[in-house]
Amino acid sequence: MSLESLIERFVDDREQLAPEELDALVEGLRADPARAAELREQLVIDDLVAQKLAVDRRNFLAQVEQRIADFQRTQAEIDDQVSDLRALAEAEIQHPPRPVADARWAWYSLAISAVLLIGAFLIVPRVLSSRRAVAKVIGIEGEVRVGWGEGVSQPVMGGAVLNHSYINVHEGSSLAVQYADGTQVRLNGGTQANLEEAEDSGGKLVRVSKGEVAATVAPQPGAGMRFLTPHAVATVLGTALRITVDDHSTTLDVTQGTVQFDHRDGGKPVLVEKNGSCVASEDELKLRELRWPDEQREALAFLFNPFVRQTFVRNAESGNPRETELVPRDAAILDDFHHALDLAGGSFVLSTEPPDNAAALLFEQFRESADFSLEIVLQPAAGSQQGKVLTLADSGAAANVVLAQDGEEFIFAIKTEQQPTPPALRLGKIASDRPTHLTITYQSGELIAYCDGVETVRSREVTGKLAWHPGPLAVGGDAGGQSPWRGTVEGIALFKTRLAPSDVARNVRSYRVLAGRAGL
């Protein structure tokens, strides 16, 4: 008879098994400690249910609480208990008391109980170690899956994240967790990671297979908190950082503190300090300058950069950048402290006067171009308004490009040879309580908008090459100073190419780090 059949009969009626069947059950359980642990758990549950149903059972809740407390013991307490019970159980098996004729079943019951104790205390400590919570969920957006063992579920606010949990964050979603010491980790869209506690040191361990993880790490004792990727290991004693993993490399950006960065294949580690960055490829570690924009800089046609306090337009013939400025009109102010455009009823316009004539240089960049991208970091004033945030050559004729606010909603339009009066792309609302990094990319037949690096809307209605007329770049109104918009613009970048999603995400990350917004 199989072990499962013997267990089933034993659970149904412990006295129905013949002596030889009890012998087989004892031997089977001794050979399979995991199954013995499962049987013990089932018997405990059956016993608790029976006790609850018994009318004469006293202090039932207190006894259940004691059982729960047993499962919450520390690892050291469990190890001590395992040693004591293993010795006791083995002694019972090897030197059992002499059974009497009418106590044969009691002997088998004792033997089975001893085997169950050995199996349970060999298996259960490892299970409890794996099932203990290492963090709790403090933020969740969109679709996230957390797996442990063979189970997979959608996490909930305040829920526990167990040791060795596997986390899969779908695109456009995010999950934020917090450890007991206050350390916070945010996993952004497209991230696959495991949360663990290292068995050797008990330190925090995050394995990132791909995607993006941001962390604010409390001061760590001992070896610190580690982030493992296919290319590198980042060791953190207490800092703020962001790690991005793709198929070919791992990029570390440090906002605060210092992080030790080791290549997975060994070699000399690199210390990455505040506002520093390092890329681990398959072959090497390479420190790099953290800058914005970080991708497609060779395709930049115009840049208003708050971090280096630079405004330039590229010369189409030489390819060299030329310093220029945005000229304020009416109530527009350049905030010297933040180097941001403060728009309270006025506007800024790119110079059209010789010998600079930056507007003409910018127009030449896009003559007969087929692609375009705009990055702008903005914060509208609270409430509904009608106004133009940014325009190109808006001087009575249809603008080449226009980004405007219509009530509480934002719209964008770009002129092409096939659509001289282009349809507006509706972008939805943009928050007025914080800066938003808006990116819009165009390639014939595909117009895409991203908010803070996440795609929000896409249109295939606009087609053809750009067919523009000369005219200036204006911010906070049109070229004639009409249609004023109220708010703040921190940074502007115009590209003569379409930014790929990875370019968009990287530029947003770099901006956040430089602006001190890379945390959770």
Residue pairs with C-beta under 8 A, 6 or more apart in sequence:
1 21
1 24
3 24
3 25
3 28
3 29
3 32
3 35
6 17
6 21
6 24
6 25
6 28
7 25
7 35
7 39
9 16
9 17
9 21
10 17
10 25
10 112
11 39
11 42
11 43
11 46
14 105
14 109
15 105
17 25
17 108
19 104
19 108
22 105
22 108
22 111
22 112
23 108
25 112
26 108
26 111
26 112
26 115
28 35
29 35
29 36
29 39
29 112
29 115
29 116
29 119
30 36
30 115
30 118
32 119
33 118
33 119
33 122
33 123
34 119
34 123
35 119
36 115
36 116
36 118
36 119
36 120
36 123
37 116
37 119
37 120
37 122
37 123
37 124
37 127
39 116
39 119
40 116
40 117
40 119
40 120
41 120
43 116
44 67
48 64
48 67
51 57
51 60
51 63
52 60
71 128
73 81
75 125
75 129
78 125
78 128
79 125
81 121
82 121
82 122
82 125
85 117
85 118
85 121
86 117
86 118
86 121
86 122
88 114
88 117
89 114
89 115
89 117
89 118
90 114
90 118
92 110
92 111
92 114
93 111
93 114
93 115
96 107
96 110
96 111
97 107
99 106
99 107
129 163
130 148
130 162
130 163
130 164
131 148
131 162
131 163
132 162
132 163
133 160
133 161
133 162
133 163
134 161
134 162
134 163
134 165
134 179
134 195
134 196
134 197
134 204
135 160
135 161
135 177
135 178
135 179
135 180
135 185
135 195
136 158
136 159
136 160
136 161
136 177
136 178
137 155
137 156
137 157
137 158
137 159
137 160
137 161
137 175
137 176
137 177
138 157
138 158
138 176
138 177
138 178
138 184
139 157
139 174
139 175
139 176
139 186
139 520
140 155
140 156
140 157
140 173
140 174
140 175
140 176
141 173
141 174
141 175
142 169
142 170
142 172
142 173
142 174
142 189
143 154
143 170
143 173
144 154
144 155
144 167
144 168
144 169
144 170
144 173
144 174
144 175
145 152
145 153
145 154
145 167
145 168
145 170
146 152
146 153
146 154
146 155
146 161
146 165
146 166
146 167
146 168
146 175
147 153
147 165
147 166
147 167
147 168
148 162
148 164
148 165
148 166
155 161
155 175
161 167
161 177
161 195
163 195
163 196
163 197
164 194
164 195
164 196
165 194
165 195
166 192
166 193
166 194
167 175
167 187
167 191
167 192
167 193
167 194
167 195
168 191
168 192
169 175
169 187
169 188
169 189
169 190
169 191
169 192
169 211
170 189
170 190
171 189
171 190
172 189
172 454
172 455
173 189
174 186
174 187
174 188
174 189
175 186
175 187
176 184
176 185
176 186
176 187
176 520
177 184
177 185
177 186
177 187
177 195
178 184
178 185
179 185
179 204
179 218
181 218
181 220
182 218
183 204
183 215
183 216
183 217
183 218
183 220
183 225
184 215
184 216
184 519
184 520
185 195
185 206
185 213
185 214
185 215
186 213
186 214
186 215
186 520
187 193
187 211
187 212
187 213
188 211
188 212
188 213
188 214
189 211
189 212
189 454
190 210
190 211
190 212
191 208
191 210
191 211
191 212
191 213
192 208
192 209
192 210
192 211
193 206
193 207
193 208
193 209
193 211
193 213
194 206
194 207
194 209
195 205
195 206
196 204
196 205
196 206
196 207
197 203
197 204
197 205
198 204
198 205
198 223
198 226
201 222
201 223
203 220
203 222
203 223
203 224
203 225
203 226
204 220
204 225
204 226
205 225
205 226
205 228
206 213
206 215
206 225
206 226
206 227
206 228
207 228
207 229
208 227
208 228
208 229
208 243
208 245
208 250
209 229
209 230
209 245
210 245
210 246
210 247
211 244
211 245
212 242
212 243
212 244
212 245
212 505
212 509
213 227
213 242
213 243
214 240
214 241
214 242
214 243
214 518
214 519
214 520
215 225
215 227
215 236
215 240
215 241
215 242
215 243
216 240
216 519
216 520
217 225
217 236
217 237
217 238
217 239
217 240
217 241
218 238
219 237
219 238
220 236
220 237
220 238
223 235
224 235
224 236
224 237
224 238
225 235
225 236
225 237
226 233
226 234
226 235
226 236
227 233
227 234
227 236
227 241
227 243
228 264
229 243
229 245
229 250
229 264
229 280
230 245
230 250
230 264
231 245
231 249
231 250
231 263
231 264
231 280
231 281
231 282
232 250
232 252
232 261
232 262
232 263
232 264
232 280
232 285
233 261
233 262
233 264
234 241
234 243
234 252
234 259
234 260
234 261
234 262
235 259
235 260
235 261
235 262
236 257
236 259
236 260
237 257
237 258
238 257
239 254
239 255
239 256
239 257
239 258
239 259
240 254
240 255
240 256
240 257
240 518
240 519
241 252
241 253
241 254
241 255
241 257
241 259
241 518
242 252
242 253
242 255
242 509
242 512
242 513
242 518
243 250
243 251
243 252
243 253
244 250
244 251
244 253
244 505
244 506
244 509
245 251
246 502
248 281
248 282
249 279
249 280
249 281
249 282
250 279
250 280
251 277
251 278
251 279
251 280
251 506
252 259
252 261
252 272
252 277
252 278
252 279
252 280
253 276
253 277
253 290
253 509
253 510
253 513
253 518
254 272
254 273
254 274
254 275
254 276
254 277
255 274
255 275
255 513
255 516
255 518
255 519
256 274
257 273
257 274
258 271
258 272
258 273
258 274
259 271
259 272
260 269
260 270
260 271
260 272
261 269
261 270
261 271
261 272
261 278
261 280
261 285
262 269
262 270
263 269
263 280
263 284
263 285
264 280
267 284
267 285
269 285
270 278
270 285
270 287
272 278
272 287
275 290
275 513
275 514
276 287
276 290
277 287
277 288
277 289
277 290
277 513
278 285
278 286
278 287
278 288
279 285
279 286
279 288
280 286
290 510
290 513
290 514
291 297
291 307
291 510
291 514
292 305
292 307
292 491
292 493
292 507
292 510
292 511
292 514
293 300
293 303
293 375
293 493
293 495
293 507
293 510
294 506
294 507
294 509
294 510
295 499
295 502
295 503
295 506
295 507
296 373
296 495
296 497
296 499
296 503
299 495
299 496
299 497
300 314
300 321
300 493
300 494
300 495
301 313
301 314
301 362
301 365
301 366
301 494
301 495
301 496
302 312
302 313
302 314
302 350
302 362
302 365
302 473
302 492
302 493
302 494
303 310
303 311
303 312
303 321
303 492
303 493
303 494
304 310
304 311
304 326
304 341
304 489
304 491
304 492
304 493
305 311
305 491
305 493
306 338
306 339
306 340
306 490
306 491
307 514
307 515
309 339
310 323
311 323
311 324
311 325
311 326
312 321
312 322
312 323
312 324
313 321
313 322
313 324
313 350
313 358
313 361
313 362
313 365
314 320
314 321
314 322
314 361
314 365
315 321
315 322
315 361
316 361
316 364
316 365
316 367
317 364
322 356
322 358
322 361
324 350
324 351
324 356
324 358
325 351
326 334
326 341
326 348
326 349
326 350
326 473
326 475
327 348
327 349
327 350
327 351
328 334
328 346
328 347
328 348
329 346
329 347
329 348
329 349
329 477
329 481
330 345
330 346
330 347
330 481
330 484
331 344
331 345
331 346
332 341
332 342
332 343
332 344
332 345
332 346
332 347
332 348
332 476
333 341
333 342
333 344
333 346
334 340
334 341
334 342
334 348
335 341
335 342
335 488
338 490
340 488
340 489
340 490
341 348
341 475
341 476
341 488
341 489
341 490
342 488
343 475
343 476
343 484
343 485
343 486
343 487
343 488
343 489
344 486
345 484
345 486
346 476
346 477
346 481
346 484
347 474
347 475
347 476
347 477
347 478
347 481
347 484
347 485
348 474
348 475
348 476
349 472
349 473
349 474
349 475
349 479
349 481
350 358
350 359
350 362
350 472
350 473
350 474
351 357
351 358
351 359
351 472
352 358
352 359
352 360
352 472
359 470
359 471
359 472
359 473
360 470
362 392
362 473
362 494
363 393
363 468
363 470
363 471
365 494
365 496
366 372
366 400
366 466
366 468
366 496
367 468
368 465
368 466
369 465
369 466
369 496
370 443
370 444
370 465
370 466
371 441
371 442
371 443
371 495
371 496
371 497
371 498
372 401
372 414
372 441
372 442
372 466
372 494
372 495
372 496
372 497
372 498
373 439
373 440
373 441
373 442
373 493
373 494
373 495
373 497
373 498
373 499
374 390
374 401
374 403
374 438
374 439
374 440
374 441
374 492
374 493
374 494
374 495
375 437
375 438
375 439
375 491
375 492
375 493
375 495
375 499
375 507
376 389
376 390
376 403
376 438
376 489
376 491
376 492
376 493
377 435
377 436
377 437
377 438
377 489
377 490
377 491
377 492
377 511
378 389
378 430
378 435
378 436
378 438
378 487
378 488
378 489
378 490
379 431
379 432
379 434
379 435
379 436
379 487
379 488
379 490
380 405
380 430
380 432
380 485
380 486
380 487
381 432
381 486
381 487
382 432
382 433
383 432
384 407
384 408
385 405
385 407
385 485
385 486
386 404
386 405
386 406
386 407
386 483
387 404
387 405
387 476
387 477
387 483
387 484
387 485
387 486
388 394
388 402
388 403
388 404
388 405
388 474
388 476
388 477
388 478
388 483
388 484
388 485
389 403
389 404
389 405
389 410
389 475
389 476
389 485
389 487
389 489
390 401
390 402
390 403
390 473
390 474
390 475
390 489
390 492
391 399
391 401
391 402
391 403
391 473
391 474
391 477
391 478
391 479
392 399
392 400
392 401
392 402
392 468
392 471
392 472
392 473
392 474
393 399
393 400
393 468
393 469
393 470
393 471
393 472
393 479
394 400
394 402
394 471
394 474
394 478
394 479
394 480
395 471
395 472
395 478
395 479
395 480
396 480
397 469
398 415
398 420
398 421
398 422
399 413
399 415
399 478
400 414
400 415
400 466
400 468
400 469
400 471
401 412
401 413
401 414
401 415
402 411
402 412
402 413
403 410
403 411
403 412
403 438
403 440
404 410
404 411
404 412
404 483
404 485
405 411
405 430
405 485
408 429
409 426
409 427
409 428
409 429
410 426
410 427
410 428
410 429
410 430
410 438
411 424
411 425
411 426
411 427
412 424
412 425
412 427
412 440
412 447
412 449
413 422
413 423
413 424
413 425
414 422
414 442
414 447
414 462
414 466
415 421
415 422
415 466
415 467
415 468
416 422
416 444
416 462
416 463
416 464
416 465
416 466
416 467
417 464
417 465
417 466
417 467
418 463
418 464
419 462
419 463
419 464
420 467
422 462
423 459
423 461
423 462
425 440
425 447
425 449
425 457
425 459
425 462
426 457
427 438
427 449
427 451
427 456
427 457
428 456
428 457
430 436
430 438
430 451
432 487
435 488
435 490
435 515
435 517
436 451
436 452
437 451
437 452
437 453
437 508
437 511
437 512
438 449
438 450
438 451
439 449
439 450
439 453
439 499
439 504
439 507
439 508
440 447
440 448
440 449
440 450
441 447
441 448
441 450
441 498
441 499
441 504
442 462
442 498
443 498
444 462
444 463
444 464
444 465
445 460
445 462
445 463
446 458
446 459
446 460
446 498
447 458
447 459
447 460
447 461
447 462
448 455
448 457
448 458
448 459
449 455
449 456
449 457
449 458
450 456
450 501
450 504
450 508
452 508
453 504
453 505
453 508
453 509
455 501
471 479
472 479
473 494
475 489
475 492
476 484
476 485
476 487
476 489
477 483
477 484
477 485
490 515
491 511
493 507
499 507
509 518
512 518
